[in-house]
Amino acid sequence: MNGPIVFITGSTDGIGKATARNLISRGAEVILHGRNIRKGNRVQKELAEITGTTEPDILIADLSSPDQLRQMAQRILFRGIHALMS
């Protein structure tokens, strides 16, 4: 059985990124969130290298945009998650 699926908003920097790294290293499947695709792609690769796992999924969305927020919520619901961290 795989670990829990955790969605972390703002995970391309700071505390969110550190949280993602910690959870991945503990066996969780992490879905990253960010607003910038380049930054998101860089963090995906970095976390995979650091943790020795495959690249985590990432959702790119500006949370101040109702349309982008709605689309992201639909993808999360379709995917199913066990925890949301912000």
C-alpha positions, -999 to 999 in steps of 0.1 A, spaced: 0 0 0 12 35 -9 15 63 17 -11 90 20 -17 115 -8 -10 150 4 -16 182 -15 6 211 -4 -2 247 -15 27 270 -20 52 242 -21 77 257 -44 94 277 -17 102 279 20 81 259 45 59 243 18 89 230 0 105 217 33 72 201 42 70 184 8 105 171 12 99 157 47 66 140 37 81 125 5 110 111 26 84 95 49 66 77 21 38 101 13 27 108 -22 29 146 -25 11 168 -50 29 202 -52 12 235 -59 27 267 -73 19 297 -95 50 295 -116 56 265 -140 94 270 -142 98 271 -105 74 242 -101 94 221 -126 127 229 -108 113 219 -74 99 187 -89 133 177 -101 151 189 -69 128 169 -46 131 138 -67 169 140 -65 170 148 -28 145 120 -18 155 94 -44 119 91 -56 101 99 -88 91 135 -94 60 145 -74 30 158 -93 24 195 -95 -6 217 -101 0 252 -113 -27 277 -104 -31 312 -91 -54 309 -61 -67 344 -65 -82 334 -98 -117 318 -93 -114 299 -127 -79 285 -119 -90 276 -83 -121 258 -96 -100 238 -122 -74 229 -95 -101 218 -71 -116 195 -98 -83 179 -104 -77 173 -67 -112 158 -62 -107 136 -93 -73 125 -80 -84 120 -43 -62 132 -15 -59 123 22 -46 157 35 -44 193 24 -16 215 38 -13 252 32 
